[in-house]
Amino acid sequence: MGSVTESFADLNELLMDEHRHLMSPGTPPVNRLHAGSQILISRLLKPLLPGAVRCGMGTIFDIKDRQVGPLDIVACWEAYPTLGEGAASKFLAEGVIFVLQVRNWASDDLTQFGEMAGQLKKLERKNRQRIFCGAVSFDLLSLEHVGEFLRSPVGQAVDGVLSIGHNVTIRNTQGWYGSTERVPFVTGRGAAESLKAFSLALLQSADGFLGLPFGMADYQHL
């Protein structure tokens, strides 16, 4: 196992440990509500993404004042202003790179996020790059169930589902893993490989949006 994968293995354990701590009975309910998104922002996204990308929670709107949200994590280019603060923040769709909804998807309904992602991708923006929409869970998800959801009409707008510590399924829209017809999805098993693949997909989205060079496939074997 290469050093990059080993780093993601350590990060995976850190994410799981911190989540278990924040979800313990002694933690106030208000802290448990956004525990997963707070951990991902501080431990994964801030160290991973370029400095020009900021992350927060809130609602996304376009120039026609159509709004989608609230969303647990919105990653946007800092050149675009954010209105409001905290959970009441509003992000201009033009500057949004990706969104993540962090839930216990073993019990919550993924179709609700699918509908939200569909609305999000209908917002007006000049940037032709699709907004990456990902669902993240700290609980075990069935690969069969996730695959069935992503192939369903309501799941078409969702680009990836990560079950931290277990598996990931990413829609291969960019041809990162070969022909999109022959390999429509990349499915990974194992905590480190799953987290690495999902993280690199987010980084690829950010670098593509900012016009930075990055070859995702060059790092998959490490």
Secondary structure, 3 states (H helix, E strand, C coil): CCHHHHHHHHHHHHHHHHHHHHCCCCCCHHHHHCHHHHHHHHHHHHHHCCCCEEEEEEEEECCCCCEEEEEEEEEEECCCCEECCHHHCEEEHHHEEEEEEECCCCCCCHHHHHHHHHHHCCCCCCCCCCCEEEEEECCCCCHHHHHHHHHCHHHCCCCEEEECCCEEEEECCCCCCCCCCCCCEEEEECHHHHHHHHHHHHHHHHHHHHCCCCCHHHHCCC
